[in-house]
Amino acid sequence: PRAPSLHRSPPPSLCTPSPPSPAPTSAALRLAGALGGRFSNAAQSAADPKAFLPVTLLNTPLAAQNLPASIGKPSFAFLSSSTLAGAPAPYKTSAFVVHHPSPMSPLTLTTFKFPSPPTPQSAPPTRLDFSVLLPSPGCDIHLLETAPGVFEGGLEPGGKCRFVKGEPAVECVLESAVRVEVEGE
């Protein structure tokens, strides 16, 4: 599968660990810092408009409350919204947590869905209660730091990340390879 190509707009927001949390591992902090901010796939969409719609992704760091026990420490939480070019509002809003389940495991991005679409706000929230969100089973992304500031991996194997799309509703299986490069590394 082809990975989307996203490019950062303004500099990333400063990520702070969700309290209480021990001192963050440098890899988790670098990855979380790279994921905060506004990104666009405009160049990729222009190069292949039939395969890629132009999307802007906004990942806003926030403090997390009531994270599930399965979330390792340190953890960094984000509100994530995806908006098609020219659209007045996001078509998708979710939350994710960057965490390190154990010292011997890869870094993990665990995604959560809202039970119903969140109400648009003039400013994103600064805190989110994860006890009201729904986990996205099979959709964790596992990443290894393959070189300083370069994280590579993908979705859990086995085609377990499923979602319903369109009218009439069709079940889709998401497969994705992921590569994140931290600027300045």
N, CA and C of each residue as an Amber inpcrd file, in Angstrom:
protein
   555
   0.8170000  -1.1900000   0.0000000   0.0000000   0.0000000   0.0000000
   0.8580000   1.2510000   0.0000000   0.3820000   2.2750000  -0.7180000
   1.1110000   3.5320000  -0.7750000   0.7540000   4.3690000   0.4390000
   1.7580000   4.8830000   1.1020000   1.5380000   5.7380000   2.2600000
   1.2550000   7.1500000   1.7870000   0.3000000   7.8410000   2.4470000
   0.0760000   9.2250000   2.0700000   1.3020000  10.0570000   2.3730000
   1.5030000  11.0790000   1.5940000   2.6420000  11.9650000   1.7650000
   2.1330000  13.2730000   2.3460000   2.4230000  13.5230000   3.6080000
   1.9400000  14.7170000   4.2710000   3.1000000  15.6460000   4.5490000
   2.8870000  16.9300000   4.3790000   3.9190000  17.9200000   4.6420000
   3.4100000  18.9230000   5.6640000   4.2610000  19.2480000   6.6320000
   3.9000000  20.1310000   7.7270000   3.7400000  21.5640000   7.2290000
   2.7390000  22.2580000   7.7830000   2.5670000  23.6810000   7.5120000
   3.3720000  24.4660000   8.5370000   2.7250000  25.0060000   9.6050000
   3.5100000  25.7520000  10.5820000   4.3050000  24.8140000  11.4770000
   5.2410000  25.3620000  12.2820000   6.0170000  24.5130000  13.1860000
   5.1030000  23.7650000  14.1390000   5.5600000  22.6080000  14.6420000
   4.7090000  21.8030000  15.5170000   4.4550000  22.4910000  16.8510000
   3.3120000  22.1360000  17.4450000   3.0240000  22.5970000  18.7910000
   3.8870000  21.8110000  19.7620000   4.1740000  22.4000000  20.9020000
   4.9530000  21.7150000  21.9180000   4.0920000  20.6320000  22.5360000
   4.6070000  19.4310000  22.6010000   3.8690000  18.3240000  23.1950000
   4.2890000  18.1800000  24.6440000   3.3280000  18.0080000  25.5020000
   3.6370000  17.7480000  26.8970000   3.0220000  16.4210000  27.2700000
   3.6870000  15.6360000  28.1110000   3.1300000  14.3450000  28.4720000
   1.8200000  14.4930000  29.2240000   0.9390000  13.5080000  29.0700000
  -0.3080000  13.4800000  29.8110000   0.0160000  13.1540000  31.2640000
  -0.3180000  14.0320000  32.2070000   0.0560000  13.7790000  33.6020000
  -0.7840000  12.6600000  34.1820000  -0.3450000  11.9090000  35.1870000
   1.0510000  11.8620000  35.6180000   1.8310000  10.9380000  34.7060000
   3.0660000  11.2200000  34.4730000   3.8660000  10.4320000  33.5580000
   5.3300000  10.5390000  33.9480000   6.0700000   9.4300000  33.8580000
   7.4990000   9.5280000  34.1290000   8.1910000  10.3070000  33.0150000
   9.4520000  10.5940000  33.1840000  10.2030000  11.3160000  32.1570000
  10.0680000  10.5750000  30.8290000   9.7270000  11.2790000  29.7420000
   9.4910000  10.6100000  28.4690000  10.7720000  10.0540000  27.8640000
  10.6160000   8.9380000  27.1580000  11.7550000   8.4310000  26.4090000
  11.9940000   9.3990000  25.2740000  13.2110000   9.5630000  24.8850000
  13.5010000  10.5280000  23.8280000  12.8120000  10.1450000  22.5210000
  12.6900000   8.8490000  22.2160000  12.0330000   8.4320000  20.9710000
  10.5500000   8.8030000  20.9940000   9.8600000   8.5510000  22.0990000
   8.4340000   8.8860000  22.1940000   8.2360000  10.3900000  22.0950000
   9.0940000  11.1490000  22.7320000   8.9830000  12.6060000  22.6900000
   9.2580000  13.1350000  21.2780000  10.2670000  12.5960000  20.6060000
  10.5720000  13.0310000  19.2300000   9.4090000  12.7110000  18.2900000
   8.8560000  11.5080000  18.4110000   7.7350000  11.1300000  17.5480000
   6.5260000  12.0130000  17.8340000   6.1970000  12.2130000  19.1070000
   5.0490000  13.0520000  19.4500000   5.2620000  14.4790000  18.9410000
   6.4740000  14.9920000  19.0780000   6.7610000  16.3370000  18.5780000
   6.5890000  16.4470000  17.0790000   6.9280000  15.3910000  16.3590000
   6.8030000  15.3980000  14.8930000   5.3470000  15.3030000  14.4400000
   4.4860000  14.7020000  15.2600000   3.1030000  14.4850000  14.8480000
   2.1830000  15.6540000  15.1560000   2.6020000  16.5780000  16.0230000
   1.7660000  17.7290000  16.3460000   1.8640000  18.7870000  15.2620000
   0.7420000  19.3490000  14.8460000   0.7600000  20.4250000  13.8650000
  -0.2190000  20.1950000  12.7250000  -0.0690000  21.0000000  11.6800000
  -0.9400000  20.9360000  10.5000000  -0.1340000  20.3550000   9.3410000
  -0.7490000  19.4050000   8.6370000  -0.0950000  18.7160000   7.5330000
  -1.0140000  18.7230000   6.3240000  -0.4250000  18.6320000   5.1390000
  -1.2000000  18.6180000   3.9010000  -0.5630000  17.6360000   2.9230000
  -1.4060000  16.9890000   2.1390000  -0.9080000  16.1290000   1.0700000
  -1.1200000  16.8020000  -0.2910000  -1.0910000  18.1260000  -0.3200000
  -1.3810000  18.8780000  -1.5470000  -0.4800000  18.4650000  -2.7070000
   0.8110000  18.2990000  -2.4650000   1.7270000  17.9200000  -3.5510000
   1.3970000  16.5280000  -4.0780000   1.1200000  15.5960000  -3.1750000
   0.7730000  14.2340000  -3.5860000  -0.5460000  14.2300000  -4.3520000
  -1.5270000  14.9950000  -3.8840000  -2.8180000  15.0730000  -4.5570000
  -2.6780000  15.6800000  -5.9520000  -1.8530000  16.7220000  -6.0750000
  -1.6390000  17.3570000  -7.3810000  -0.9560000  16.3940000  -8.3550000
  -0.0500000  15.5680000  -7.8460000   0.6760000  14.6240000  -8.6970000
  -0.1950000  13.4370000  -9.1190000  -1.1650000  13.0440000  -8.2740000
  -2.0040000  11.8870000  -8.5760000  -3.4170000  12.1340000  -8.0430000
  -4.1830000  13.0620000  -8.6610000  -5.4870000  13.4460000  -8.1280000
  -6.5350000  12.3300000  -8.1450000  -6.3630000  11.3300000  -9.0000000
  -7.3260000  10.2270000  -9.0190000  -7.1610000   9.3220000  -7.8030000
  -5.9580000   9.2340000  -7.2710000  -5.6930000   8.3580000  -6.1320000
  -5.7760000   9.0770000  -4.7930000  -5.5260000  10.4090000  -4.7690000
  -5.4420000  11.1220000  -3.5000000  -6.2160000  12.4330000  -3.5480000
  -7.2440000  12.5550000  -2.7220000  -7.9400000  13.8210000  -2.5680000
  -7.0750000  14.7440000  -1.7150000  -7.1390000  16.0610000  -1.9290000
  -6.3470000  16.9710000  -1.1040000  -6.9410000  17.0820000   0.3070000
  -6.1470000  16.7200000   1.2920000  -6.5920000  16.6740000   2.6860000
  -5.6180000  17.4550000   3.5540000  -6.1760000  18.1790000   4.5280000
  -5.3640000  18.8100000   5.5650000  -5.6400000  18.0750000   6.8670000
  -4.5890000  17.7070000   7.5550000  -4.6760000  16.9880000   8.8260000
  -4.1600000  17.9150000   9.9160000  -4.9510000  18.1070000  10.9690000
  -4.5440000  18.9200000  12.1040000  -4.4980000  18.0450000  13.3440000
  -3.3090000  17.8780000  13.9200000  -3.1180000  17.1150000  15.1560000
  -2.7910000  18.0970000  16.2680000  -3.6980000  18.2160000  17.2250000
  -3.5500000  19.1580000  18.3280000  -3.2120000  18.4140000  19.6090000
  -2.0440000  18.6710000  20.2140000  -1.7040000  18.0230000  21.4880000
  -2.6770000  18.4590000  22.5760000  -2.9890000  17.5360000  23.4780000
  -3.8680000  17.8710000  24.5930000  -3.5700000  16.9820000  25.7930000
  -4.0520000  17.3890000  26.9190000  -3.9120000  16.5870000  28.1350000
  -5.0040000  15.5210000  28.1150000  -4.6400000  14.3160000  28.5110000
  -5.5880000  13.1980000  28.4860000  -6.0070000  12.8350000  29.8980000
  -7.2970000  12.5610000  30.0550000  -7.8200000  12.0610000  31.3150000
  -8.3460000  10.6570000  31.0770000  -8.2340000   9.8040000  32.0810000
  -8.8310000   8.4680000  32.0680000  -8.3850000   7.6130000  30.8800000
  -7.0880000   7.5940000  30.6270000  -6.5740000   6.7120000  29.5710000
  -6.7470000   5.2560000  30.0030000  -7.0280000   4.3490000  29.0560000
  -7.1330000   2.9330000  29.4110000  -5.8160000   2.4190000  30.0080000
  -5.9170000   1.4090000  30.8390000  -4.7340000   0.8290000  31.4900000
  -3.7430000   0.2630000  30.4730000  -4.2110000  -0.0840000  29.2690000
  -3.3320000  -0.6620000  28.2440000  -2.3790000   0.3640000  27.6320000
  -2.6120000   1.6410000  27.8770000  -1.7550000   2.6910000  27.3230000
  -0.4950000   2.7860000  28.1750000   0.6560000   2.5640000  27.5380000
   1.9300000   2.6180000  28.2440000   2.3600000   4.0470000  28.5300000
   3.3060000   4.1800000  29.4290000   3.8690000   5.4930000  29.7810000
   5.2760000   5.5760000  29.2260000   5.7280000   6.7140000  28.7900000
   4.9920000   7.9660000  28.7270000   3.9720000   7.9490000  27.6000000
   2.9950000   8.8330000  27.6850000   1.9860000   8.9090000  26.6360000
   1.7320000  10.3700000  26.2780000   1.4030000  10.5740000  25.0010000
   1.1390000  11.9040000  24.4650000  -0.1580000  11.8220000  23.6660000
  -1.1520000  12.6280000  24.0220000  -2.4700000  12.5490000  23.4030000
  -2.6770000  13.6900000  22.4010000  -3.4600000  13.3870000  21.3570000
  -3.7490000  14.3530000  20.3000000  -5.2120000  14.2530000  19.8890000
  -5.7870000  15.3900000  19.5280000  -7.0440000  15.4400000  18.8160000
  -6.6570000  15.5790000  17.3500000  -7.2460000  14.7740000  16.4770000
  -6.8600000  14.7640000  15.0670000  -8.0890000  15.0120000  14.1990000
  -7.9950000  15.9850000  13.2900000  -9.1060000  16.2490000  12.3740000
  -8.5870000  16.2830000  10.9410000  -9.3750000  15.7020000  10.0420000
  -9.0480000  15.6430000   8.6180000 -10.0980000  16.4300000   7.8400000
  -9.6330000  17.3620000   7.0040000 -10.5470000  18.2250000   6.2540000
 -10.1600000  18.2060000   4.7780000 -11.1410000  17.9810000   3.9020000
 -10.9070000  18.0700000   2.4620000 -10.6890000  19.5250000   2.0780000
  -9.8370000  19.7570000   1.0880000  -9.5600000  21.1210000   0.6280000
 -10.8710000  21.8170000   0.2650000 -11.0600000  23.0230000   0.7870000
 -12.2450000  23.8140000   0.4880000 -13.4590000  23.4960000   1.3360000
 -13.4110000  22.4340000   2.1490000 -14.5590000  22.0690000   2.9830000
 -14.6060000  22.9680000   4.2190000 -15.8120000  23.2880000   4.6900000
 -15.9300000  24.1770000   5.8450000 -15.6090000  23.5080000   7.1830000
 -15.6790000  22.1820000   7.2280000 -15.4710000  21.4790000   8.4960000
 -14.8020000  20.1290000   8.2340000 -14.1830000  19.5460000   9.2410000
 -13.5510000  18.2280000   9.0730000 -14.5720000  17.1490000   8.7220000
 -14.1540000  16.1910000   7.9270000 -14.9970000  15.0310000   7.6450000
 -14.7320000  13.9240000   8.6590000 -13.6290000  14.0350000   9.3920000
 -13.2900000  13.0130000  10.3720000 -12.5360000  13.6660000  11.5260000
 -12.9740000  13.3300000  12.7370000 -12.2680000  13.7700000  13.9360000
 -12.0940000  12.5550000  14.8340000 -10.8880000  12.3650000  15.3170000
 -10.5950000  11.2440000  16.2060000  -9.5490000  11.7060000  17.2090000
  -9.1300000  10.8040000  18.0470000  -8.0570000  11.0930000  18.9970000
  -7.0680000   9.9420000  18.9160000  -5.8090000  10.2300000  19.1910000
  -4.8270000   9.1530000  19.2550000  -3.8200000   9.4530000  20.3470000
  -3.1680000   8.3870000  20.7980000  -2.1710000   8.4940000  21.8540000
  -0.8870000   7.8360000  21.3640000   0.2190000   8.5630000  21.4560000
   1.5450000   8.0030000  21.1940000   2.0350000   7.4720000  22.5370000
   2.4050000   6.1950000  22.5780000   2.8870000   5.6390000  23.8440000
   3.8700000   4.5160000  23.5920000   4.5530000   4.1450000  24.6550000
   5.5470000   3.0720000  24.6150000   5.0660000   2.0030000  25.5870000
   4.3370000   0.9610000  25.0910000   3.7520000  -0.0230000  25.9900000
   4.7530000  -0.6800000  26.9360000   5.9670000  -0.9310000  26.4420000
   7.0090000  -1.5010000  27.3000000   8.3570000  -1.1720000  26.6720000
   9.4280000  -1.2080000  27.4620000  10.7390000  -0.8550000  26.9130000
  11.1680000  -1.7050000  25.7230000  10.6830000  -2.9300000  25.6100000
  11.0880000  -3.8260000  24.5290000  10.1160000  -3.8230000  23.3550000
   9.0880000  -2.9900000  23.3870000   8.1000000  -2.9690000  22.3050000
   8.2780000  -1.7220000  21.4460000   7.7040000  -1.7570000  20.2320000
   7.7760000  -0.5570000  19.3990000   6.9010000   0.5510000  19.9850000
   7.1310000   1.7740000  19.5350000   6.2190000   2.8580000  19.8840000
   4.8800000   2.5530000  19.2240000   3.7990000   2.9750000  19.8650000
   2.4680000   2.6490000  19.3700000   1.6060000   3.8970000  19.3030000
   0.8400000   4.0300000  18.2260000  -0.2010000   5.0450000  18.1180000
  -1.5170000   4.3000000  18.2370000  -2.2440000   4.5510000  19.3120000
  -3.5400000   3.9200000  19.5300000  -4.6150000   4.9530000  19.2200000
  -5.5530000   4.5790000  18.3460000  -6.5840000   5.5030000  17.8640000
  -7.9090000   5.2540000  18.5680000  -8.6260000   6.3420000  18.8120000
  -9.9440000   6.2910000  19.4580000 -10.9340000   7.0720000  18.6110000
 -12.1940000   6.5880000  18.6000000 -13.2680000   7.2620000  17.8690000
 -14.2060000   7.9420000  18.8660000 -14.8860000   8.9780000  18.4020000
 -15.9350000   9.5950000  19.1860000 -17.2120000   8.7900000  18.9720000
 -18.0580000   8.6020000  20.0210000 -19.3010000   7.8450000  19.8330000
 -20.2500000   8.5270000  18.8470000 -20.1910000   9.8580000  18.7770000
 -20.9240000  10.6220000  17.7710000 -20.0120000  11.7760000  17.3680000
 -20.2040000  12.3300000  16.1740000 -19.2950000  13.4030000  15.7360000
 -19.2570000  14.5450000  16.7560000 -18.0460000  15.0080000  17.1000000
 -17.9650000  16.1150000  18.0590000 -18.4980000  17.4130000  17.4550000
 -19.0220000  18.2650000  18.3090000 -19.5260000  19.5550000  17.8840000
 -18.3470000  20.4600000  17.5490000 -18.3500000  21.0760000  16.3550000
 -17.2400000  21.9800000  16.0240000 -17.1320000  23.1110000  17.0520000
 -15.8950000  23.4350000  17.4060000 -15.6380000  24.4990000  18.3700000
 -14.7350000  25.5310000  17.7140000 -14.7730000  26.7400000  18.2430000
 -13.9190000  27.7830000  17.6900000 -12.4520000  27.4920000  17.9640000
 -12.1630000  26.8260000  19.0790000 -10.7880000  26.4460000  19.4110000
 -10.7940000  24.9920000  19.8700000  -9.7680000  24.2280000  19.5140000
  -9.7330000  22.8330000  19.9550000  -9.6290000  22.7590000  21.4760000
 -10.1530000  21.6790000  22.0690000 -10.0440000  21.5340000  23.5150000
  -8.5870000  21.3310000  23.9290000  -8.2940000  21.5960000  25.1820000
  -6.9410000  21.3810000  25.6970000  -6.8760000  20.1160000  26.5400000
  -8.0200000  19.5260000  26.8430000  -8.0950000  18.3190000  27.6680000
  -9.1910000  17.4210000  27.0930000  -8.9930000  16.1070000  27.1460000
  -9.9730000  15.1760000  26.6080000 -10.1020000  13.9830000  27.5360000
 -11.3530000  13.6220000  27.8480000 -11.6320000  12.4740000  28.7100000
 -11.7730000  11.2390000  27.8250000 -10.7940000  10.3610000  27.8750000
 -10.7750000   9.1830000  27.0090000 -11.7870000   8.1200000  27.4250000
 -12.3920000   8.2370000  28.6160000 -13.3770000   7.2350000  29.0330000
 -14.6480000   7.3130000  28.1870000 -14.8790000   8.4210000  27.4860000
 -16.0780000   8.5510000  26.6440000 -15.8040000   8.1780000  25.1900000
 -14.5600000   7.8470000  24.8610000 -14.2010000   7.5050000  23.4820000
 -14.2100000   5.9930000  23.2720000 -14.2870000   5.5860000  22.0210000
 -14.3040000   4.1660000  21.6630000 -12.9720000   3.7870000  21.0290000
 -12.3410000   2.7020000  21.5060000 -11.0980000   2.2720000  20.8540000
 -11.3800000   1.8010000  19.4310000 -10.3640000   1.8710000  18.5840000
 -10.4650000   1.3810000  17.2090000  -9.7020000   0.0640000  17.1350000
 -10.3710000  -1.0650000  17.3780000  -9.6680000  -2.3530000  17.4270000
  -8.9550000  -2.6670000  16.1140000  -7.7340000  -3.1770000  16.2420000
  -6.9600000  -3.5840000  15.0800000  -6.3100000  -2.4400000  14.3290000
  -6.4640000  -1.2000000  14.8250000  -5.9650000  -0.0340000  14.0980000
  -4.7580000   0.6270000  14.7580000  -4.1300000  -0.0450000  15.7250000
  -2.9070000   0.5060000  16.3000000  -1.8230000   0.5390000  15.2340000
  -1.0030000   1.5790000  15.2840000   0.1440000   1.6970000  14.3890000
   1.3960000   1.4900000  15.2340000   2.2500000   0.5680000  14.8210000
   3.4840000   0.2600000  15.5480000   4.6610000   0.8080000  14.7510000
   5.5270000   1.5670000  15.4310000   6.6490000   2.2190000  14.7660000
   7.9600000   1.9510000  15.5000000   8.9970000   1.7000000  14.7210000
  10.3500000   1.5680000  15.2460000  11.1720000   2.7460000  14.7540000
  12.0810000   3.2310000  15.5920000  12.9940000   4.2790000  15.1580000
  14.1380000   3.5780000  14.4380000  14.1310000   3.6220000  13.1030000
  15.1000000   2.8880000  12.2840000  16.4020000   3.6490000  12.0810000
  16.3740000   4.9440000  12.3090000  17.5460000   5.8320000  12.2720000
  17.1670000   7.0130000  13.1570000  18.1210000   7.8070000  13.6030000
  17.7480000   8.9390000  14.4510000  16.6940000   9.8320000  13.7880000
  15.5240000   9.9320000  14.4330000  14.4510000  10.7740000  13.9170000
  13.6490000  10.1850000  12.7790000  13.8630000   8.9110000  12.4390000
  13.1040000   8.2510000  11.3690000  12.3380000   7.0820000  11.9860000
  11.0110000   7.1340000  11.8790000  10.1460000   6.1120000  12.4540000
   9.4110000   5.4140000  11.3210000   9.4480000   4.0760000  11.3050000
   8.8040000   3.3150000  10.2390000   8.0140000   2.1660000  10.8350000
   6.9050000   1.8460000  10.1830000   6.0780000   0.7350000  10.6260000
   4.7720000   0.7330000   9.8810000   3.7220000   0.3060000  10.5670000
   2.4180000   0.2530000   9.9230000   1.3500000  -0.2210000  10.8700000
   0.1660000  -0.4100000  10.3040000  -0.9660000  -0.9120000  11.0710000
  -0.7150000  -2.3430000  11.5190000  -1.4620000  -2.7490000  12.5400000
  -1.3840000  -4.1330000  12.9890000  -1.6210000  -5.0470000  11.7860000
  -0.8840000  -6.1490000  11.6830000  -1.0660000  -7.0470000  10.5380000
  -2.3790000  -7.8220000  10.6300000  -2.7900000  -8.3550000   9.5120000
  -3.9470000  -9.2460000   9.4880000  -5.2450000  -8.6180000   9.0330000
  -5.2150000  -7.3780000   8.5520000  -6.4360000  -6.7600000   8.0380000
  -7.5240000  -6.5860000   9.0750000  -7.1490000  -6.2830000  10.3160000
  -8.1290000  -6.1500000  11.3950000  -8.6930000  -4.7450000  11.5340000
  -8.0860000  -3.7520000  10.8610000  -8.5680000  -2.3720000  10.9640000
  -9.6630000  -2.1790000   9.9210000 -10.9110000  -2.1620000  10.3760000
 -12.0630000  -2.1070000   9.4770000 -12.9260000  -0.8890000   9.7980000
 -13.5510000  -0.3500000   8.7650000 -14.4750000   0.7600000   8.9510000
 -15.5380000   0.6990000   7.8680000 -16.6570000   1.3790000   8.1010000
 -17.7650000   1.4160000   7.1490000 -17.7220000   2.7620000   6.4560000
 -17.9130000   2.7300000   5.1240000 -17.7880000   3.9460000   4.3220000
 -18.8560000   3.9590000   3.2420000 -19.3700000   5.1710000   2.9620000
 -20.2210000   5.3770000   1.7980000 -21.6780000   5.0430000   1.9690000
 -22.4100000   5.3320000   0.9000000 -23.8340000   5.0260000   0.7820000
 -24.0280000   4.2610000  -0.5070000 -24.4440000   3.0390000  -0.5650000
 -24.7480000   2.2100000   0.6010000 -23.4730000   1.8750000   1.3710000
 -23.6310000   1.5650000   2.6440000 -22.4980000   1.2920000   3.5240000
 -21.7200000   0.0620000   3.0490000 -20.4060000   0.2300000   2.9700000
 -19.5200000  -0.8470000   2.5610000 -18.4230000  -0.9730000   3.6160000
 -18.1650000  -2.2020000   4.0610000 -17.0860000  -2.4010000   5.0230000
 -15.7510000  -2.3870000   4.2810000 -14.8100000  -1.6030000   4.7730000
 -13.4930000  -1.4700000   4.1670000 -12.4320000  -1.9480000   5.1480000
 -11.3410000  -2.4440000   4.6050000 -10.1940000  -2.8530000   5.4090000
  -9.0750000  -1.8670000   5.1270000  -8.5210000  -1.2980000   6.1800000
  -7.4510000  -0.3290000   6.0210000  -6.1070000  -1.0200000   6.2020000
  -5.2150000  -0.8070000   5.2600000  -3.8330000  -1.2770000   5.3490000
  -2.9580000  -0.0640000   5.0930000  -1.8990000   0.0810000   5.8540000
  -1.0830000   1.2680000   5.6760000   0.3360000   1.0360000   6.1550000
   1.2720000   1.5820000   5.3930000   2.6670000   1.6630000   5.8170000
   2.8920000   3.1050000   6.2490000   3.6980000   3.2960000   7.2810000
   3.8990000   4.6340000   7.8390000   5.3900000   4.9220000   7.9440000
   5.7740000   6.1330000   7.5530000   7.1360000   6.6260000   7.7260000
   7.0480000   8.0680000   8.2000000   7.6520000   8.3550000   9.3360000
   7.6650000   9.7070000   9.8950000   9.1300000  10.1210000  10.0160000
   9.4630000  11.2780000   9.4430000  10.8140000  11.8140000   9.5670000
  10.7350000  13.1030000  10.3560000  11.4840000  13.1660000  11.4530000
  11.5210000  14.3580000  12.2880000  12.4350000  15.3740000  11.6270000
  11.9130000  16.5670000  11.3820000  12.7090000  17.6210000  10.7520000
  13.8470000  18.0130000  11.6690000  15.0300000  18.2260000  11.0790000
  16.1710000  18.6700000  11.8560000  16.9620000  17.5590000  12.5120000
  16.5740000  16.3130000  12.2900000  17.3060000  15.1840000  12.8840000
  18.3980000  14.7440000  11.9370000
